[in-house]
Amino acid sequence: MTNAEALPPMSGSVDDSRDLSAGLIGAAIAVCAWSTGTVLAKGIDMGGLAIGTYRFWMFSLALILWMKLRGQTFNLHSIKATTFGGIALGADIAFFFSAVKETSIVNATIIGSLQPILVGIIAARFFGEKIRAKDALWSLVALAGVIVVVTTSTGDDVSSLRGDLLAAAAMFSWSAYFIASKRSKGRVTPTEFTAGTALWTAVIVTPLGFLFGQDMSWPSAENWLLLIAMAVGSGIVGHVLMNWSLVRIPLWIGSTFTLLIPVFSAIFAWIFLDEPLVARQIIAMAVVIGALMVIVRNQSAAAKSEQRRISDATTPEVTT
């Protein structure tokens, strides 16, 4: 198995290498932006589905307006092309909200962290991505680090099989969203995909908020500020950047990057909410970040190696 086997087909050009590097940076920024959502949500005095309703309506309509002002396409085709991704994202929010009501946050988070394993299998089967053994090993190291971070930071011991199954359903839905994003290349732009899936999610989550008996009334001024921050940060920045990155990097890497979300969330909670961090958590966070840095370095080295190989193969031999 060669160093380039974990990479999507490349022409060997400098642009391909730059696309990969940009995609890796974009995915890292995206998961960092997603992590802010946990901290912001703690300050919003609203139920999870109510938050989702206002958040997704805000950032979907904001993206659509921004696209229209720039003369970019968003029409019925956009909505139809993003149906699968939108339903997957809406289902993820609904299932995860239901899961944390019936099982521990620890269980729900750990089950959700198994996503890279599922996505890696699908990426290998349907997208032709071949993950080298050492990268798979580093992914498992990162997953182990996440488990330590989560189990150390939460004392919630309430759990149930039903809640765990709902968390598993959320994980499958979240994986489906990533797959839909990867498959959207050539059909819609990343911004178009993000706007369409966000609109679908808003349509799905809104009635669920009423069905679950949440207070869906107009938010207070303070809640509005936090909702706007969440819509811009974890919504627009997080989703747009990740969807932009997923058409440039292997699917399994984008999925593996989500393991940084619990790490960044814990760091932000420590900075802004004064939530304590113990030595074991800090060491585990360093392990997660270090493991993912190794994977990124391996991918960058593989891309450069493949670029040189193709360049050497296409360079005419000079005879004397």
Secondary structure, DSSP 8 states (H G I E B T S, - for coil): --GGGGS------HHHHHHHHHHHHHHHHHHHHHHHHHHHHHT--S-HHHHHHHHHHHHHHHHHHHHHHTT---SHHHHHHTHHHHHHHHHHHHHHHHHHHHS-HHHHHHHHTTHHHHHHHHHHHHS-----HHHHHHHHHHHHHHHHHHHHH-------HHHHHHHHHHHHHHHHHHHHHHHTTTTS-HHHHHHHHHHHHHHHHHHHHHHTT---S---HHHHHHHHHHIIIIIIIHHHHHHHHHTTS-HHHHHHHTTHHHHHHHHHHHHHS-----HHHHHHHHHHHHHHHHHHHHHHHHHHHHHHHHHHHHS-----
